[in-house]
Amino acid sequence: MAKTSTKEFEKDLNLSHFTFENLHEAVFWVNAEGNIIYANDAASRMSGYSKQELTAMQVKDINPSEIVADFGVFWKQLKAKEHFTFDAKHKHKTGYVYDVEITGNFIAYNGEEFTCSIVRDTSRRKREEELLRTISEATSGLVGQDFFEALTRYVTLSLGIKTCIITECTDVDKTRVRTLSYSKNDKLEENIEYDVEGTPCKLVMEGKGTDLFIPADLDKTYPLEAGYDSYVAVPIYSPSTGDVIGHIAALDDGPMRNEMNQTSILKIFAARAGAEIDRLKAEEKLKIANSELEKLLAESEERFKDLFEEAPIAYVHEGLDSKFIKANRAALRILGLRPNEVPYIYGKTMAPDTPDAQRRMKEAFESVGRGTDTSGVILELRRKDNGKPIWIQWWSNPDVGGQFTRTMFIDITDKVLMEQEQARLEAQNKYLQEEIKYSHNFEEIVSRSKNFHKILQQIEQVASTDATVLITGESGTGKELLARAIHNISNRNKRPLIKINCANLPANLIESELFGHERGAFTGAMERKIGRFELADGGTIFLDEIGELPVELQAKLLRVLQEGEFERLGNPKTMKVNVRVIAATNRNLEEAIAKKEFREDLFYRLNVFPVISPPLRDRKEDIPLLVKHFVKKYEGKMGKEITDIPDKVIDALMLYNWPGNIRELENLVERALILSPGNTLAYGNWIPAVKTTGSTGKPAVQKLDEVEKQHIISVLEKTNWKVSGEKGAAKILGINPTTLEARMKKMGIERNKQK
C-alpha cells in the first residue's frame, strides 16, 4: 500500500482544522484543572469573548452551573463515563445567562487529559417552547372567531410586536384578502379587506405560498406599509385541498430579531387556522344546505325526501324525548339501524351507561328542551346491530313549533380512538418519566455465587415465555431486581415494565391503581385515570408484596390472569389486555391460604414458575463484590474515592448473618463512606456485631478476633487444611493465600495444634 505523501497529510490536517473552525457548534478543549486550552470560532461568537480571552479563562468563568462548581468531582465523573451530555447555563461576556446543552468527551493525549466539549445554544429552542405553550394554552378549546381573535392578541403579546393579522382570500387569484382578526397594540381592530398588490403579502400568497421574514426597513421596500419596520408571515393552507387560502402576518415598528423563531411558531398556528377556516366553511355550507332543505320542503315534500335520504351527512328527526321520527341512510349506516327499527328507537338509549356518556346526553337534550341550538356536541353511543362503541359530533336545531328537533351528525369514532390512544401513551410516558427518577442498577446483577447463578439460569429459561412468575424471599434480597432481569431479556422488553407495590397503597385505592377509573366513578375522581394493567398492555406488570392484596380484589386479579380482561371503575365496558405478570412476596402464602387471607386458586395461578430469591447469608461469597459495587455507587455522590477496602473489613462482614439482606449491606456501606475520612474504607463501629450463643444458652457477643479465628479454622477443616488452589480455604474466604497464611501465623493457627 502506498504511503500518504506529506502534501496529502498537510491537506488532511488543513481540512480538519477548517472543519473544526467552521462547525456551527461551539467547541472547547479544557484540561483537568478546568483551564480552557482552545476554543473555535463558534465558541467565540456564542460567548462574546475572543479566542485569546477564552484561553485565559477557566470553565467556571463562563459556566456558573452547579454541575461544574466542584470541577474535580465533575472531572472524575467525566473520566469514569468518558462521554455524557447534560444541560447547563453559560454566561455571555455582556452579562446575560443563556441555556446550553454540553456533550463532554474525555480524551487522553500525549500523557495529558482533556475534555473536548461540544456546546449548543438551546436558549432559542426553549424560548420557542415557552411561546408555543403560552399561545397554545391561551387558544385551546376556542373555535371560530374566538380562536382567531385570541390567536392574534397572544401572538402580539408573546412576540412583543405591534400588529398581527389573520386573513383569508376573497378571490381565486389570491389578489385580495380580508382579515379574520386584526390585533394592534393589544386591541382588536375592525376587520378590513385589501388588495395584496404592493404589499409583502403578495409574495406569501403567490403560487404555493412562501414564508417571508423582513427584519428591518420594511417601509423602504413597501411604502404602503408606512409606520412598520419589520415583517414576518407564513401562508395558511387548506387541509382538504392543499391550496393557499390566507396567511398569518406579524408586523412591528422596530426591527425584528429571528431569535424568537417567529416563522416556526406562526407555521404551527397557521395549520390550526387552516383547519378552522375549512371547518367554518363546512359549517357554513351545512347551514346553507339546511336552509336549502327548508326551502325545498316548502316546495316539494318529494324533492326533500330524495335529498334527505341521499345526503352524505347523517340527518335525524326526533322528538324532544329523543324518539326517532325519521333517519336518513347515512344515519342508519353510522348507528347500525335497519329502516323498520327507526320508529321504536330512542336516541338516549343508545348512550352507554357510564357517568360521562349519560351526562353529555342529558346536557344535550336539556339544551334542546330549552329551545337552544346545540353545536358540535360530542356524544358516545353504541351501535344497535353489534354494540360497538361509536362517537358522533352532533348538531341539533329545535323545530319552531317545539314538537321535534332536526339533528345532523358525523362519525368521529376514528378521531376519538386516536385521541384515546394518545392519552394512553401520554399516561404511560408520564409513568415512565416518574420511574426514571429512581435509581435502579438492574443491568448490573452482582454475584459469583453458584446458588444465585442457578437462579439466573431459571430466569433465562422462563424469560422467553409468557408464564406467570412468583418470586419469593426475604425483604431486601433483590426480588424487584430479578423481576426487571426477567423483563429485560424477554420478548416484551420493548414495552414497559409497570410496577405497583400492593402494600404501599390504601385498600380503597389499589383497585383504581390496578384497573383505572372514570371521571365521577367515586368521590374525588375528578378525571379519567388509566390503570397500571392498561399501561402495561403488551409489556410486563410487577406486583410487589402480592401477599398484602386485599382478599376482595384477589378475585378480580385472578380474572385478569385467566381471561386478560377487566373493567375500569365506573365503566361497564370490558377491556382486553395482553400482560405478563410477575409477582413477589416475602410472606408464606401457603400459611396465608390456611388463614383465609389469600385465595388458593390465585396462588396456584401465580405460582406457575416459582423463583426463590436467596438471602445474603446463603450467598456470602458475593459480599466482597457487593461491597465494591456499593462503594462505587456512593463515592461519586459523596465526592470521595475509595481505593482500599481492608481485608479485615471484608472478613468482619462475612461473619455477620445479614437479617436485612442486601438492602442492609447497602445502607451500611453508605454509612461507612460517610464515616471514612480518607481513601480507605475504615474499620469502625459501623460494622455489625456478631452474636453467638454462650454456655448459658443466652446470646453473647464474642470478640471479633475470636470469631474470625474460629471461622478460619472451620473453613480449613472443611478443606482438609488446604490453603491455596481452586478448592482451598483462601478461595472460599475470598482473600489471597498469602494473606490467609499471615493471618494464621498472627493468630497462632497450626494444623498439628488443632488435632
KAKA-V517807 format. One record per residue. N is the residue number from 1. NEAR is the number of other ideal C-beta (glycine too) atoms within 12 Angstrom. Layout:
BEGIN
n:N near:NEAR
n:N near:NEAR
END
This chain:
BEGIN
n:1 near:3
n:2 near:5
n:3 near:7
n:4 near:12
n:5 near:10
n:6 near:10
n:7 near:10
n:8 near:13
n:9 near:13
n:10 near:13
n:11 near:14
n:12 near:15
n:13 near:15
n:14 near:14
n:15 near:14
n:16 near:15
n:17 near:17
n:18 near:14
n:19 near:17
n:20 near:24
n:21 near:22
n:22 near:15
n:23 near:23
n:24 near:18
n:25 near:27
n:26 near:38
n:27 near:37
n:28 near:43
n:29 near:32
n:30 near:39
n:31 near:25
n:32 near:25
n:33 near:18
n:34 near:29
n:35 near:24
n:36 near:36
n:37 near:28
n:38 near:27
n:39 near:36
n:40 near:31
n:41 near:24
n:42 near:24
n:43 near:41
n:44 near:27
n:45 near:24
n:46 near:33
n:47 near:36
n:48 near:21
n:49 near:26
n:50 near:16
n:51 near:25
n:52 near:12
n:53 near:17
n:54 near:35
n:55 near:23
n:56 near:15
n:57 near:28
n:58 near:22
n:59 near:39
n:60 near:25
n:61 near:24
n:62 near:37
n:63 near:36
n:64 near:21
n:65 near:25
n:66 near:15
n:67 near:24
n:68 near:31
n:69 near:18
n:70 near:19
n:71 near:29
n:72 near:20
n:73 near:22
n:74 near:33
n:75 near:28
n:76 near:23
n:77 near:25
n:78 near:34
n:79 near:24
n:80 near:18
n:81 near:18
n:82 near:17
n:83 near:19
n:84 near:21
n:85 near:19
n:86 near:26
n:87 near:23
n:88 near:31
n:89 near:27
n:90 near:38
n:91 near:24
n:92 near:23
n:93 near:21
n:94 near:11
n:95 near:12
n:96 near:14
n:97 near:19
n:98 near:32
n:99 near:28
n:100 near:36
n:101 near:26
n:102 near:37
n:103 near:25
n:104 near:34
n:105 near:25
n:106 near:27
n:107 near:21
n:108 near:16
n:109 near:16
n:110 near:7
n:111 near:7
n:112 near:16
n:113 near:23
n:114 near:28
n:115 near:39
n:116 near:32
n:117 near:40
n:118 near:29
n:119 near:44
n:120 near:28
n:121 near:30
n:122 near:24
n:123 near:26
n:124 near:24
n:125 near:22
n:126 near:22
n:127 near:26
n:128 near:28
n:129 near:21
n:130 near:20
n:131 near:31
n:132 near:29
n:133 near:18
n:134 near:23
n:135 near:32
n:136 near:24
n:137 near:15
n:138 near:24
n:139 near:30
n:140 near:18
n:141 near:12
n:142 near:23
n:143 near:23
n:144 near:24
n:145 near:21
n:146 near:20
n:147 near:30
n:148 near:38
n:149 near:31
n:150 near:34
n:151 near:43
n:152 near:43
n:153 near:32
n:154 near:32
n:155 near:46
n:156 near:34
n:157 near:22
n:158 near:34
n:159 near:40
n:160 near:24
n:161 near:37
n:162 near:31
n:163 near:38
n:164 near:48
n:165 near:46
n:166 near:44
n:167 near:40
n:168 near:35
n:169 near:35
n:170 near:22
n:171 near:15
n:172 near:12
n:173 near:17
n:174 near:29
n:175 near:19
n:176 near:23
n:177 near:37
n:178 near:26
n:179 near:32
n:180 near:37
n:181 near:40
n:182 near:34
n:183 near:34
n:184 near:27
n:185 near:20
n:186 near:19
n:187 near:17
n:188 near:25
n:189 near:20
n:190 near:12
n:191 near:23
n:192 near:18
n:193 near:19
n:194 near:24
n:195 near:21
n:196 near:33
n:197 near:18
n:198 near:17
n:199 near:33
n:200 near:34
n:201 near:42
n:202 near:31
n:203 near:28
n:204 near:39
n:205 near:39
n:206 near:21
n:207 near:13
n:208 near:14
n:209 near:29
n:210 near:20
n:211 near:28
n:212 near:33
n:213 near:30
n:214 near:32
n:215 near:22
n:216 near:20
n:217 near:18
n:218 near:34
n:219 near:22
n:220 near:15
n:221 near:22
n:222 near:27
n:223 near:14
n:224 near:21
n:225 near:30
n:226 near:15
n:227 near:19
n:228 near:33
n:229 near:25
n:230 near:36
n:231 near:44
n:232 near:41
n:233 near:44
n:234 near:39
n:235 near:39
n:236 near:43
n:237 near:29
n:238 near:26
n:239 near:20
n:240 near:15
n:241 near:14
n:242 near:14
n:243 near:23
n:244 near:35
n:245 near:37
n:246 near:39
n:247 near:44
n:248 near:53
n:249 near:52
n:250 near:45
n:251 near:42
n:252 near:32
n:253 near:22
n:254 near:18
n:255 near:20
n:256 near:32
n:257 near:19
n:258 near:21
n:259 near:22
n:260 near:31
n:261 near:28
n:262 near:42
n:263 near:30
n:264 near:25
n:265 near:37
n:266 near:40
n:267 near:28
n:268 near:27
n:269 near:40
n:270 near:40
n:271 near:23
n:272 near:30
n:273 near:44
n:274 near:37
n:275 near:23
n:276 near:35
n:277 near:39
n:278 near:25
n:279 near:24
n:280 near:27
n:281 near:24
n:282 near:24
n:283 near:23
n:284 near:15
n:285 near:19
n:286 near:28
n:287 near:19
n:288 near:14
n:289 near:24
n:290 near:27
n:291 near:15
n:292 near:19
n:293 near:31
n:294 near:19
n:295 near:15
n:296 near:20
n:297 near:21
n:298 near:12
n:299 near:13
n:300 near:14
n:301 near:14
n:302 near:12
n:303 near:17
n:304 near:26
n:305 near:19
n:306 near:16
n:307 near:26
n:308 near:33
n:309 near:22
n:310 near:15
n:311 near:29
n:312 near:21
n:313 near:30
n:314 near:37
n:315 near:38
n:316 near:39
n:317 near:32
n:318 near:38
n:319 near:28
n:320 near:28
n:321 near:18
n:322 near:30
n:323 near:24
n:324 near:33
n:325 near:27
n:326 near:29
n:327 near:37
n:328 near:33
n:329 near:25
n:330 near:25
n:331 near:42
n:332 near:25
n:333 near:24
n:334 near:34
n:335 near:40
n:336 near:23
n:337 near:31
n:338 near:18
n:339 near:18
n:340 near:12
n:341 near:20
n:342 near:24
n:343 near:17
n:344 near:16
n:345 near:30
n:346 near:23
n:347 near:39
n:348 near:28
n:349 near:22
n:350 near:38
n:351 near:32
n:352 near:30
n:353 near:20
n:354 near:28
n:355 near:26
n:356 near:28
n:357 near:34
n:358 near:26
n:359 near:23
n:360 near:28
n:361 near:33
n:362 near:20
n:363 near:23
n:364 near:38
n:365 near:31
n:366 near:20
n:367 near:23
n:368 near:34
n:369 near:20
n:370 near:16
n:371 near:18
n:372 near:17
n:373 near:22
n:374 near:29
n:375 near:24
n:376 near:24
n:377 near:31
n:378 near:29
n:379 near:41
n:380 near:34
n:381 near:41
n:382 near:30
n:383 near:26
n:384 near:27
n:385 near:16
n:386 near:11
n:387 near:16
n:388 near:20
n:389 near:29
n:390 near:36
n:391 near:32
n:392 near:39
n:393 near:33
n:394 near:43
n:395 near:32
n:396 near:40
n:397 near:28
n:398 near:27
n:399 near:21
n:400 near:11
n:401 near:11
n:402 near:13
n:403 near:17
n:404 near:25
n:405 near:37
n:406 near:37
n:407 near:41
n:408 near:39
n:409 near:38
n:410 near:32
n:411 near:29
n:412 near:25
n:413 near:26
n:414 near:15
n:415 near:17
n:416 near:23
n:417 near:18
n:418 near:14
n:419 near:17
n:420 near:23
n:421 near:17
n:422 near:15
n:423 near:21
n:424 near:28
n:425 near:21
n:426 near:16
n:427 near:27
n:428 near:28
n:429 near:17
n:430 near:18
n:431 near:29
n:432 near:21
n:433 near:13
n:434 near:15
n:435 near:23
n:436 near:12
n:437 near:10
n:438 near:14
n:439 near:15
n:440 near:21
n:441 near:21
n:442 near:26
n:443 near:14
n:444 near:20
n:445 near:32
n:446 near:31
n:447 near:31
n:448 near:22
n:449 near:28
n:450 near:16
n:451 near:23
n:452 near:34
n:453 near:19
n:454 near:19
n:455 near:34
n:456 near:28
n:457 near:15
n:458 near:25
n:459 near:35
n:460 near:20
n:461 near:18
n:462 near:29
n:463 near:29
n:464 near:17
n:465 near:20
n:466 near:24
n:467 near:25
n:468 near:36
n:469 near:41
n:470 near:38
n:471 near:41
n:472 near:34
n:473 near:33
n:474 near:28
n:475 near:26
n:476 near:26
n:477 near:38
n:478 near:42
n:479 near:42
n:480 near:36
n:481 near:38
n:482 near:40
n:483 near:42
n:484 near:34
n:485 near:37
n:486 near:45
n:487 near:37
n:488 near:27
n:489 near:24
n:490 near:28
n:491 near:18
n:492 near:27
n:493 near:21
n:494 near:12
n:495 near:24
n:496 near:35
n:497 near:38
n:498 near:38
n:499 near:35
n:500 near:39
n:501 near:27
n:502 near:33
n:503 near:21
n:504 near:16
n:505 near:22
n:506 near:13
n:507 near:19
n:508 near:17
n:509 near:25
n:510 near:33
n:511 near:35
n:512 near:32
n:513 near:33
n:514 near:42
n:515 near:37
n:516 near:35
n:517 near:33
n:518 near:32
n:519 near:23
n:520 near:23
n:521 near:26
n:522 near:18
n:523 near:11
n:524 near:14
n:525 near:23
n:526 near:12
n:527 near:17
n:528 near:26
n:529 near:32
n:530 near:35
n:531 near:39
n:532 near:41
n:533 near:42
n:534 near:41
n:535 near:37
n:536 near:39
n:537 near:31
n:538 near:27
n:539 near:33
n:540 near:40
n:541 near:45
n:542 near:39
n:543 near:45
n:544 near:37
n:545 near:26
n:546 near:44
n:547 near:35
n:548 near:28
n:549 near:38
n:550 near:25
n:551 near:22
n:552 near:15
n:553 near:31
n:554 near:35
n:555 near:21
n:556 near:28
n:557 near:39
n:558 near:29
n:559 near:25
n:560 near:37
n:561 near:35
n:562 near:19
n:563 near:19
n:564 near:25
n:565 near:22
n:566 near:36
n:567 near:29
n:568 near:35
n:569 near:34
n:570 near:30
n:571 near:31
n:572 near:20
n:573 near:26
n:574 near:18
n:575 near:30
n:576 near:17
n:577 near:34
n:578 near:22
n:579 near:37
n:580 near:39
n:581 near:44
n:582 near:47
n:583 near:46
n:584 near:43
n:585 near:42
n:586 near:30
n:587 near:28
n:588 near:17
n:589 near:32
n:590 near:19
n:591 near:14
n:592 near:24
n:593 near:22
n:594 near:12
n:595 near:15
n:596 near:11
n:597 near:24
n:598 near:35
n:599 near:29
n:600 near:20
n:601 near:17
n:602 near:35
n:603 near:32
n:604 near:19
n:605 near:28
n:606 near:36
n:607 near:28
n:608 near:22
n:609 near:27
n:610 near:26
n:611 near:38
n:612 near:28
n:613 near:40
n:614 near:33
n:615 near:30
n:616 near:38
n:617 near:26
n:618 near:25
n:619 near:35
n:620 near:34
n:621 near:28
n:622 near:36
n:623 near:39
n:624 near:34
n:625 near:27
n:626 near:41
n:627 near:36
n:628 near:27
n:629 near:25
n:630 near:36
n:631 near:34
n:632 near:28
n:633 near:25
n:634 near:28
n:635 near:28
n:636 near:25
n:637 near:18
n:638 near:24
n:639 near:19
n:640 near:26
n:641 near:25
n:642 near:32
n:643 near:15
n:644 near:18
n:645 near:33
n:646 near:24
n:647 near:28
n:648 near:27
n:649 near:35
n:650 near:34
n:651 near:34
n:652 near:31
n:653 near:42
n:654 near:36
n:655 near:33
n:656 near:30
n:657 near:23
n:658 near:31
n:659 near:18
n:660 near:21
n:661 near:32
n:662 near:42
n:663 near:26
n:664 near:28
n:665 near:42
n:666 near:31
n:667 near:21
n:668 near:34
n:669 near:36
n:670 near:25
n:671 near:22
n:672 near:35
n:673 near:33
n:674 near:21
n:675 near:22
n:676 near:29
n:677 near:14
n:678 near:13
n:679 near:16
n:680 near:22
n:681 near:39
n:682 near:23
n:683 near:21
n:684 near:21
n:685 near:13
n:686 near:24
n:687 near:30
n:688 near:27
n:689 near:19
n:690 near:26
n:691 near:17
n:692 near:22
n:693 near:12
n:694 near:11
n:695 near:7
n:696 near:8
n:697 near:8
n:698 near:10
n:699 near:12
n:700 near:16
n:701 near:15
n:702 near:19
n:703 near:16
n:704 near:28
n:705 near:20
n:706 near:17
n:707 near:28
n:708 near:33
n:709 near:23
n:710 near:21
n:711 near:32
n:712 near:38
n:713 near:27
n:714 near:20
n:715 near:33
n:716 near:30
n:717 near:18
n:718 near:17
n:719 near:24
n:720 near:13
n:721 near:26
n:722 near:20
n:723 near:29
n:724 near:21
n:725 near:15
n:726 near:11
n:727 near:14
n:728 near:23
n:729 near:33
n:730 near:29
n:731 near:22
n:732 near:29
n:733 near:36
n:734 near:31
n:735 near:33
n:736 near:19
n:737 near:22
n:738 near:14
n:739 near:23
n:740 near:34
n:741 near:23
n:742 near:18
n:743 near:29
n:744 near:28
n:745 near:14
n:746 near:17
n:747 near:25
n:748 near:15
n:749 near:28
n:750 near:16
n:751 near:17
n:752 near:8
n:753 near:12
n:754 near:17
n:755 near:8
END
